[in-house]
């Protein structure tokens, strides 16, 4: 990195005159767009003429981006209102009055809305093709698939309207399965996670193949160990089957049933039910199931987790490296344009030979003019770069210095902030201030909060018992609850005021934990006052169900329990876990969108394949039409543990909301055997593949992907936690005798992976090579005297 020091001189008159020159203005626009591309990690593979760049900036602006996101979300939400609508109180077919559709879009209205949304999406990819160029678009699979999906949606809509006369019952709705991909295309991070996942799946398939072979082999062994001699136990023979034969007839009668029984055993949903008949017959039969579960569940499944974590982390890190390289390429392209502007400045000043030995340098005012034309959000990032530019006092920058200038603000994830000073107290007040700042008084306040929570929960429990007429709350207990909570309120107020006095207002509110505790204290105080008002105004013998006093007491219990969350700031391991959870909420939106898209796609697929297949028949009735009005109905007892016996009728695939809950229950794998049984009886035995494939994809791949991301975030936070402990041991004081505290802020998942892994910066030669791959930027690199 090299630069030339000196004061930043005032811009010359000739420099301002150049602002009105068209060529100079176009170059400034190019530099500003390249900077914006670098800021947002965007590719620079787009047209560079003035008109295209103006459309490009408008297309990438936050307002336009939010508009198209709203269009996509409206298209996604349409599935809840179109046929079959999910707008009903319940999805249980046993209660028609609660399962009645409250609102459902008619076919003309639904088709009109969808066509309008598809027209907007058509405009979206049309602008994309215009600003990027068709030659560039042909190299982008996501854009090509986007175009194909929109065309397919239009074709299916045309078939529905023309061929089926807008009969929604005949609409397959295959176009719905493409809707999540519209959302994926808008997020670069989501596309990179999906790309890394696609690279990971081939590695996972080898273990899945081994797992499949393991289940098949044990299925065949089970069929041989537990034969199913049904002929010996016919109704005419009078023979009673043994427990071993019952095992064979129930779980190993044929290859498909054996495979399903052991596949469900992988999820432990039918453990130990599947083994109990054989185990009751002989202890040794348990070894068959133990060996199967140990190899499959503890070896192969954990191996899957390790492969998903290792391979995904590797591929995703490579993807992040390419993203970071993309930012460097955009900065390099911007610097090349700035050099052209600098060369034009030298010619206007009449000093063409001034740069003969310094062509790789650019003046600070040229960089500032380009930064001022940028449109960055938040604008603070743009302002900070300009402040840094003025603060450094450097007159000329080469590319390394320019890159350091920009990235020092854009990629800064750690630093220090100055804690506000404590107010200075003298004499006796100094002693009371030390007591206020000690850790003991904080622990005392937390202990009092826990004590109040225990006392209130006891009172709430007694009031709930009184509510159901289990016991009667006497006047003394009511009085104790009222005055004890008054004492707690007074303690909180005194503690908060004392702490504010000892720390000062600025230092008190500097910490988020104290701010949270302050808000909770205000809420507890208001609720306690309301409770005391009810205590003095309503009769003491009023029943618990009508007592406003006990209603306020239950609200106070909730607030005190929320106040106990401030314990997190005191217990460091809990603080570490809470910080990791906050990072997950902030940085795992791409993963959540992938999970939601998977639910959307698979739920729509389930509606296409199995909508209406699970039909409800009234329990205890064999045939409704054959029963005379004056005859008694025959009661049929359903087998224990079946879909019908457990009343799972609301779990079906008749509408999208119900399908989503259906898939969630399968992902949790609790009672997955119940869903496999009902889907096989309602559709066919092969329909069980739908459930098994979803369980493998969601529970084995997607959940392990979540584990990989959580491990990355937690390990980074753990290293920062250890550094913070060292820093607390050696208090950091600046030159003004002010206490400094570390501040870490990760604005994207890129920052987390970049901080947790060592990423090698690309060389100038590599950046030049990448610039030459783009025909527009290669022309800029090869001919410095022509328009781009």
URMONOR-V152477 format. One record per run of one state. SS is the DSSP state (H for helix, E for strand, C for the rest). FROM is the first residue (numbers start at 1). TO is the last residue. Records with the same first field share a line. If there is no record, write none. Layout:
SS: FROM-TO + FROM-TO
This chain:
C: 1-2 + 6-12 + 19-21 + 40-49 + 60-61 + 82-95 + 100-106 + 133-133 + 138-140 + 163-167 + 171-173 + 185-187 + 226-229 + 234-242 + 252-254 + 267-272 + 282-282 + 349-351 + 356-361 + 373-378 + 393-393 + 398-398 + 411-413 + 419-427 + 438-438 + 468-474 + 504-504 + 509-511 + 538-547 + 570-571 + 588-588 + 611-623 + 627-655 + 669-671 + 683-684 + 730-732 + 734-738 + 745-748 + 757-763 + 774-774 + 783-788
E: 3-5 + 362-363 + 394-397 + 414-418 + 733-733 + 739-744
H: 13-18 + 22-39 + 50-59 + 62-81 + 96-99 + 107-132 + 134-137 + 141-162 + 168-170 + 174-184 + 188-225 + 230-233 + 243-251 + 255-266 + 273-281 + 283-348 + 352-355 + 364-372 + 379-392 + 399-410 + 428-437 + 439-467 + 475-503 + 505-508 + 512-537 + 548-569 + 572-587 + 589-610 + 624-626 + 656-668 + 672-682 + 685-729 + 749-756 + 764-773 + 775-782
